[in-house]
Amino acid sequence: MHFNEFLVSAKKVKSLNLIDKNVKFLWRENLYNKELETEINSIVINDEYIKNISEPEKAALGYAAVFIENECEWDGNMAENRGNLKCKILPALNLGYQCSNTHLEFLKRWFRNNETVLKELERCPTKPDGATEQNTFDEINIDINENNITVFFNGSGYNLRESETWNWTEKHYFEFKENELILIKKNISPKEHHTFEVTEN
């Protein structure tokens, strides 16, 4: 009996090429809140940009969102494993809840050879809005130049117990190489601290 080998089907994997761009991904606006019947300073995300976002860009933004709160609330009652924290950025990127398997496994795949990032992901925090101490984004911009991705953001925060606020900037530099993302370096500015007075009604 003779066996002949033959090819049933073949699919050519198309290599991923980034498109040069400079985009404002997130910013803040005063938006009307129906429940509170007043304007609230809220995060706005660039939905048009997300429609055609590449996976390396999504990974770079999803990494930044790990450590900075962005309008996070429990989806219903808090789950025992704290696995239902819904933030603003991750659902927009289709990455699920904060620190969920969907979120972290996606990042682990893209940063699979970057030990520093993988160790950071082990400490993924789940902090909802309303905490005594909080950080958040005021603006995020992403820049693509050939195989280089740069994420720049302005952040701010507060500590109600200490009556203190602060702001700072960060710039994360990534290289897209052989279907993975490499964090090259971070530039983080010193935080500018301010105090405020709490007034009683």
C-alpha positions as CSV (number, residue, x, y, z in Angstrom):
1,M,0.0,0.0,0.0
2,H,1.4,3.4,-1.0
3,F,0.6,6.7,0.8
4,N,1.0,10.0,-1.1
5,E,1.4,13.2,0.9
6,F,-0.7,16.1,-0.3
7,L,-1.5,19.6,0.9
8,V,-5.1,20.1,1.9
9,S,-5.0,23.9,2.4
10,A,-2.5,26.6,3.1
11,K,-3.0,30.1,4.6
12,K,-0.3,32.7,4.3
13,V,0.2,34.7,7.5
14,K,0.3,38.4,6.6
15,S,3.0,40.3,8.5
16,L,1.8,43.1,10.6
17,N,3.0,46.6,9.7
18,L,2.3,49.6,11.8
19,I,1.0,52.8,10.2
20,D,2.7,56.0,11.2
21,K,0.4,58.3,13.2
22,N,0.0,60.6,16.1
23,V,-3.3,60.4,17.9
24,K,-5.0,61.7,21.0
25,F,-6.4,58.6,22.6
26,L,-8.0,60.0,25.8
27,W,-8.9,63.4,27.2
28,R,-11.3,65.0,29.7
29,E,-14.5,67.0,29.1
30,N,-17.2,68.3,31.3
31,L,-20.2,66.1,30.5
32,Y,-23.7,66.3,31.9
33,N,-24.6,63.5,34.4
34,K,-28.4,62.8,34.4
35,E,-28.4,61.1,37.8
36,L,-26.6,63.9,39.5
37,E,-28.2,66.6,37.2
38,T,-24.9,68.4,36.9
39,E,-21.7,68.5,34.7
40,I,-18.9,66.1,35.7
41,N,-15.4,66.2,34.5
42,S,-15.2,62.8,32.7
43,I,-12.8,60.8,30.6
44,V,-13.5,60.7,26.8
45,I,-12.0,58.1,24.5
46,N,-11.3,58.4,20.8
47,D,-13.8,55.9,19.4
48,E,-12.8,56.6,15.8
49,Y,-9.2,55.6,16.5
50,I,-10.2,52.4,18.2
51,K,-12.1,51.2,15.2
52,N,-8.8,50.5,13.3
53,I,-6.4,50.0,16.2
54,S,-3.7,47.4,15.8
55,E,-2.9,44.8,18.5
56,P,0.5,46.3,19.4
57,E,-1.1,49.7,19.9
58,K,-3.8,48.1,22.0
59,A,-1.1,46.3,24.1
60,A,0.8,49.6,24.7
61,L,-2.3,51.4,25.9
62,G,-3.6,48.3,27.9
63,Y,-0.2,48.3,29.7
64,A,-0.5,51.9,30.7
65,A,-4.1,51.3,32.0
66,V,-2.9,48.5,34.4
67,F,-1.5,50.9,37.0
68,I,-3.5,54.2,36.6
69,E,-7.2,54.3,37.6
70,N,-9.6,55.4,34.8
71,E,-13.2,55.7,36.1
72,C,-13.3,52.2,37.5
73,E,-16.5,50.9,39.1
74,W,-17.7,47.4,40.2
75,D,-20.0,45.8,37.6
76,G,-22.8,45.1,40.1
77,N,-21.6,44.0,43.6
78,M,-17.9,43.5,44.1
79,A,-17.0,39.8,43.3
80,E,-15.2,37.9,46.0
81,N,-12.1,37.7,43.7
82,R,-12.4,41.4,42.8
83,G,-12.7,40.2,39.2
84,N,-15.5,42.5,38.0
85,L,-14.0,45.9,38.1
86,K,-15.1,47.8,34.9
87,C,-12.9,50.7,33.9
88,K,-13.2,53.2,31.0
89,I,-10.2,52.2,28.9
90,L,-10.2,48.3,28.9
91,P,-13.7,47.7,27.7
92,A,-13.1,50.3,24.9
93,L,-10.1,48.2,23.9
94,N,-12.2,45.0,24.2
95,L,-9.9,43.8,27.0
96,G,-12.6,43.1,29.6
97,Y,-12.4,43.8,33.3
98,Q,-9.3,45.3,35.1
99,C,-6.8,42.5,35.9
100,S,-9.1,39.8,34.3
101,N,-7.7,36.9,32.3
102,T,-8.7,38.6,29.1
103,H,-6.7,41.7,30.1
104,L,-3.6,40.1,31.5
105,E,-3.2,37.1,29.1
106,F,-3.4,39.6,26.2
107,L,-0.6,41.6,27.7
108,K,1.5,38.6,28.7
109,R,1.3,37.3,25.1
110,W,2.6,40.6,23.7
111,F,5.2,41.2,26.4
112,R,6.1,37.5,26.7
113,N,9.9,38.1,26.7
114,N,9.9,41.2,28.8
115,E,10.6,40.0,32.4
116,T,10.2,43.5,33.9
117,V,6.7,43.9,32.5
118,L,5.6,40.3,33.4
119,K,6.7,40.9,37.0
120,E,4.7,44.2,37.1
121,L,1.6,42.4,35.8
122,E,1.7,40.1,38.9
123,R,0.8,43.1,41.0
124,C,-2.1,44.3,38.9
125,P,-4.3,46.5,41.2
126,T,-8.1,46.6,41.4
127,K,-9.0,50.0,42.9
128,P,-12.4,51.5,42.2
129,D,-13.3,55.2,42.1
130,G,-13.9,56.8,45.4
131,A,-10.8,55.4,47.1
132,T,-9.1,57.8,49.6
133,E,-6.0,57.9,47.4
134,Q,-6.4,57.8,43.7
135,N,-4.5,58.4,40.4
136,T,-6.1,59.0,37.0
137,F,-5.4,60.0,33.4
138,D,-6.1,63.5,32.2
139,E,-4.8,62.9,28.6
140,I,-3.1,60.1,26.6
141,N,-1.5,60.5,23.3
142,I,0.0,57.7,21.2
143,D,2.7,58.1,18.5
144,I,3.7,55.5,15.9
145,N,6.9,55.9,13.9
146,E,7.8,52.9,11.9
147,N,8.2,50.1,14.5
148,N,8.3,52.4,17.5
149,I,5.3,53.2,19.7
150,T,5.4,56.0,22.2
151,V,2.6,56.5,24.8
152,F,2.6,59.9,26.5
153,F,0.2,60.8,29.3
154,N,-0.7,63.5,31.8
155,G,-1.8,62.1,35.2
156,S,-3.2,63.6,38.3
157,G,-4.2,62.3,41.7
158,Y,-5.3,63.1,45.2
159,N,-5.1,61.9,48.8
160,L,-8.2,63.0,50.8
161,R,-6.8,62.1,54.1
162,E,-3.7,64.3,53.6
163,S,-5.7,67.0,51.7
164,E,-3.1,66.7,48.9
165,T,-3.2,66.6,45.1
166,W,-0.5,66.1,42.5
167,N,0.1,65.8,38.8
168,W,2.9,64.3,36.6
169,T,3.7,63.1,33.1
170,E,5.0,59.8,31.7
171,K,6.3,58.7,28.4
172,H,6.6,55.0,27.6
173,Y,8.7,53.8,24.7
174,F,8.0,50.5,23.0
175,E,9.5,48.6,20.0
176,F,7.4,46.3,17.9
177,K,9.6,43.4,16.8
178,E,8.9,39.9,15.5
179,N,5.2,39.9,16.6
180,E,5.9,41.1,20.2
181,L,6.2,44.3,22.0
182,I,9.3,45.4,24.0
183,L,9.2,48.1,26.6
184,I,12.4,50.1,26.0
185,K,12.2,52.7,28.7
186,K,9.9,55.0,30.7
187,N,10.4,58.7,31.3
188,I,8.5,59.8,34.5
189,S,8.5,63.4,35.7
190,P,8.6,64.2,39.4
191,K,5.2,64.7,40.9
192,E,4.1,68.3,41.6
193,H,2.3,68.3,44.9
194,H,-0.3,70.8,46.1
195,T,-2.4,71.0,49.2
196,F,-6.1,72.0,49.6
197,E,-8.4,73.0,52.4
198,V,-11.5,70.9,53.2
199,T,-14.4,73.2,53.9
200,E,-17.4,72.1,55.9
201,N,-20.9,73.0,54.8
